[in-house]
Amino acid sequence: LAARTNAPSTSAWIGRLESSFASVAAAAVFCVVFLVVVAVYVVPTATSAIAVRLPASVSQQMAATTLANLDQVFDRSQLASARQDQLREYFGSHGGKDIEVFFRREQRFVGANALTLSSTTMVFTDAIVALMENDEHLLAVYLHELGHARMHHVEQTLLQTVGWAVVLTFITGDIGGVGELILTLPLTLGQAAYSREYERQADAFAVAELQRYGIDPEVFAQALEQLERSHTGASESGSADGIVDKSMQVQRSILEFLSSHPVTRERIAAIRSASD
């Protein structure tokens, strides 16, 4: 600035700004507010607009790469080919003819699960097919995943991660590991919050689709209950004598806050409330 203005007083003016606590504080507050506004509003809005315009070929390639990586921990499905085809046809007849559905045998740590890899591709584990009491429960899970696909949640999440990294690099430059952790932690929490919102949106999509097909959304709530029991192996009531250690309560609350999914009991309550 001094070189451009060629004015002797410019350097003195800059020096006064640098030595003024009020100026430094105002600049710091501006940077924080700018970062929050960009991270919370600008990046999600921009990436959402970009995600829905990505060609299907990009989503398919992204899903193929992810599936290739998953196949390092997944095994070939043990479901009969006729059963796989039956489920694909059943799912496709409920609004997903353009979605590729793959079946894989899960490792123990994966368990019963369904994954949306992109707006074009899903994976169901053998365990979730075996777990669900009937195909309507499976359909409810499928429609939830279809909600993720239709709203391009996977693409948005990846683009948001890149966008936030660009913003941080632009503002901070090259910083140490500790500083980077401190700066990125709030955005990590923000990412979890957006993921929770995506789950709620996908739940609402599934409820609306079930109602459109004349199916009681209660089957979705039941499916989530079955998944919750399979993942926890116990009820949420606490220990055998009904007493829950307070430290465990605190740990559970922290994990629920950081989780990318809303707490299951809240999701079930919302589904049942929406179907009333």
C-alpha positions in Angstrom: 0.0 0.0 0.0 2.8 2.4 0.9 4.6 1.6 -2.4 1.4 2.3 -4.4 0.5 5.5 -2.7 4.0 6.8 -2.5 3.0 8.8 0.5 5.4 9.1 3.5 2.4 9.2 5.9 1.1 5.8 4.7 3.8 3.8 6.6 3.0 5.8 9.8 -0.7 5.2 9.4 -0.1 1.5 9.0 2.2 1.5 12.0 -0.5 3.1 14.1 -3.0 0.5 13.0 -0.6 -2.3 13.9 0.1 -0.9 17.3 -3.6 -0.2 18.1 -5.2 -2.9 20.2 -8.7 -1.8 18.9 -7.6 -2.2 15.3 -6.0 -5.6 15.9 -9.1 -6.8 17.9 -11.4 -5.6 15.1 -9.4 -7.4 12.5 -9.4 -10.6 14.5 -13.2 -10.4 15.0 -13.7 -9.7 11.3 -11.6 -12.7 10.3 -13.5 -15.0 12.7 -16.9 -13.7 11.5 -15.8 -14.0 7.9 -14.6 -17.6 8.4 -17.9 -18.5 10.1 -20.0 -16.9 7.4 -18.1 -18.5 4.6 -18.0 -21.9 6.2 -21.6 -22.0 7.4 -23.4 -20.2 4.6 -21.3 -19.6 1.5 -19.5 -23.0 1.1 -22.7 -25.1 1.7 -24.8 -23.0 -0.7 -22.1 -23.0 -3.4 -21.4 -26.7 -3.1 -25.1 -27.6 -3.1 -25.5 -25.8 -6.4 -22.5 -27.5 -7.9 -23.4 -31.0 -6.6 -26.8 -31.1 -8.4 -25.1 -30.1 -11.7 -22.4 -32.7 -11.6 -22.8 -35.2 -14.6 -24.0 -38.7 -13.7 -20.7 -40.0 -15.1 -18.8 -38.2 -12.4 -21.0 -39.7 -9.6 -20.7 -43.1 -11.2 -16.9 -42.9 -11.3 -16.8 -41.7 -7.7 -19.0 -44.6 -6.6 -16.9 -47.1 -8.6 -13.7 -45.9 -6.8 -15.4 -46.0 -3.4 -16.7 -49.5 -4.1 -13.3 -50.7 -5.1 -11.9 -49.5 -1.8 -14.8 -51.0 0.1 -14.3 -54.4 -1.6 -11.0 -54.6 0.3 -13.0 -55.2 3.5 -16.2 -56.6 1.9 -16.6 -60.1 0.5 -18.8 -61.4 -2.3 -22.4 -61.5 -1.3 -23.7 -64.9 -0.1 -27.3 -63.9 -1.1 -28.7 -66.1 -3.9 -28.6 -64.3 -7.3 -32.4 -64.7 -7.6 -32.8 -62.9 -4.2 -30.6 -60.1 -5.3 -32.5 -59.6 -8.5 -35.8 -59.7 -6.7 -34.7 -57.0 -4.3 -33.3 -54.8 -7.1 -36.6 -55.2 -9.0 -38.6 -54.4 -5.9 -36.5 -51.3 -5.1 -36.5 -50.2 -8.7 -40.3 -50.3 -8.8 -40.4 -47.8 -6.0 -38.6 -44.9 -7.7 -35.1 -46.1 -8.2 -34.7 -47.7 -11.6 -31.7 -45.5 -12.3 -29.9 -46.6 -9.1 -27.4 -49.4 -9.0 -27.7 -51.6 -5.9 -24.9 -53.9 -5.0 -24.9 -56.5 -2.3 -21.8 -57.4 -0.3 -21.0 -59.7 2.6 -19.9 -57.5 5.5 -17.0 -57.9 7.9 -18.0 -58.2 11.5 -17.2 -54.6 12.4 -19.5 -53.3 9.6 -22.6 -55.3 10.5 -26.0 -54.6 9.1 -25.8 -51.5 7.0 -26.8 -49.8 3.8 -24.5 -47.2 2.2 -25.1 -44.5 -0.4 -21.9 -44.1 -2.4 -23.2 -41.4 -4.8 -26.3 -40.2 -6.5 -26.2 -43.4 -8.6 -25.0 -46.2 -6.4 -25.9 -48.0 -3.1 -24.6 -51.0 -1.2 -26.6 -53.3 1.0 -24.8 -55.8 3.3 -26.1 -59.3 3.6 -26.6 -58.7 7.3 -29.2 -56.0 6.8 -31.1 -58.2 4.4 -31.1 -61.0 6.9 -32.0 -58.6 9.8 -35.1 -57.0 8.4 -38.3 -58.9 9.2 -39.8 -58.3 5.8 -39.1 -56.6 2.5 -41.1 -53.5 3.5 -38.6 -52.8 6.2 -35.8 -53.1 3.6 -37.8 -50.8 1.3 -37.9 -48.2 4.1 -34.1 -48.3 4.4 -33.7 -48.2 0.7 -36.0 -45.1 0.4 -33.9 -43.4 3.1 -30.8 -44.1 1.1 -32.6 -43.0 -2.1 -33.2 -39.7 -0.3 -29.4 -39.3 0.1 -29.0 -40.1 -3.6 -31.7 -37.8 -4.9 -30.4 -34.8 -2.8 -26.8 -35.5 -3.8 -25.7 -35.6 -0.2 -22.5 -37.6 -0.8 -21.4 -35.1 -3.5 -22.2 -32.2 -1.4 -20.2 -33.6 1.6 -17.1 -34.1 -0.5 -17.4 -30.7 -2.1 -17.9 -29.0 1.2 -14.8 -30.7 2.6 -12.8 -29.4 -0.3 -14.3 -25.9 0.0 -13.6 -25.6 3.7 -10.0 -26.8 3.1 -9.6 -24.1 0.5 -11.0 -21.4 2.8 -8.7 -22.4 5.7 -5.6 -22.5 3.4 -6.5 -19.0 2.1 -6.9 -17.5 5.5 -4.2 -19.3 7.5 -1.5 -20.3 5.0 0.9 -22.9 6.1 0.4 -23.6 9.8 1.6 -26.2 12.3 -0.3 -29.4 13.1 -1.6 -28.2 16.4 -2.8 -24.9 15.0 -4.4 -26.7 12.1 -6.3 -29.1 14.5 -7.6 -26.1 16.5 -8.8 -24.3 13.4 -10.3 -27.3 11.7 -12.1 -28.7 14.7 -15.0 -26.2 14.5 -15.5 -27.1 10.8 -15.4 -30.8 11.7 -18.2 -30.2 14.1 -19.9 -28.2 11.4 -19.6 -31.1 9.0 -21.1 -33.5 11.5 -24.0 -31.0 11.9 -24.6 -30.9 8.2 -24.5 -34.7 8.1 -27.1 -34.9 10.8 -29.3 -32.5 8.8 -28.8 -34.7 5.7 -30.0 -37.7 7.7 -33.1 -35.8 8.8 -33.8 -34.8 5.2 -33.4 -38.4 4.0 -35.7 -39.6 6.8 -38.3 -37.1 5.7 -37.9 -38.2 2.1 -38.4 -41.9 3.1 -41.6 -41.1 5.1 -43.1 -39.1 2.2 -42.3 -41.9 -0.3 -43.7 -44.6 1.9 -46.9 -42.6 2.3 -47.0 -42.0 -1.4 -46.9 -45.8 -2.0 -49.6 -46.4 0.6 -47.2 -47.9 3.2 -47.3 -47.0 6.8 -44.1 -45.2 7.8 -44.2 -47.2 11.0 -42.2 -49.8 9.1 -39.3 -47.3 8.8 -39.4 -46.7 12.6 -39.4 -50.5 13.1 -36.5 -50.9 10.7 -34.4 -48.3 12.6 -35.2 -50.1 15.9 -34.0 -53.4 14.5 -30.8 -51.7 13.3 -30.3 -50.0 16.6 -30.6 -53.3 18.5 -28.2 -55.0 16.1 -25.6 -52.3 16.5 -25.7 -51.8 20.2 -26.6 -55.3 21.3 -28.4 -53.8 24.3 -31.1 -51.3 25.1 -30.4 -47.7 25.9 -31.8 -48.0 29.4 -28.3 -48.3 31.0 -26.8 -51.0 33.2 -28.6 -54.1 34.5 -29.7 -52.5 37.7 -31.1 -49.4 35.9 -28.3 -47.1 37.1 -26.1 -45.4 34.5 -22.7 -44.1 35.4 -22.6 -40.3 35.0 -19.2 -40.5 33.2 -20.8 -42.9 30.7 -23.7 -40.4 30.2 -21.2 -37.6 29.5 -19.3 -39.8 27.0 -22.5 -40.8 25.3 -23.6 -37.2 25.0 -20.3 -36.2 23.5 -20.4 -39.0 21.0 -24.0 -38.2 20.1 -23.0 -34.6 19.4 -20.1 -35.6 17.2 -22.0 -38.3 15.4 -22.9 -37.6 11.8 -26.3 -39.3 12.4 -29.0 -37.9 14.7 -29.7 -40.0 17.8 -31.8 -43.0 16.6 -34.5 -42.5 19.2 -35.0 -38.9 18.0 -35.2 -40.1 14.4 -37.8 -42.7 15.4 -39.8 -40.2 17.3 -39.8 -37.8 14.3 -40.8 -40.5 11.9 -43.7 -41.6 14.1 -44.7 -37.9 14.6 -44.7 -37.3 10.9 -46.9 -40.3 10.2 -49.5 -39.4 12.7 
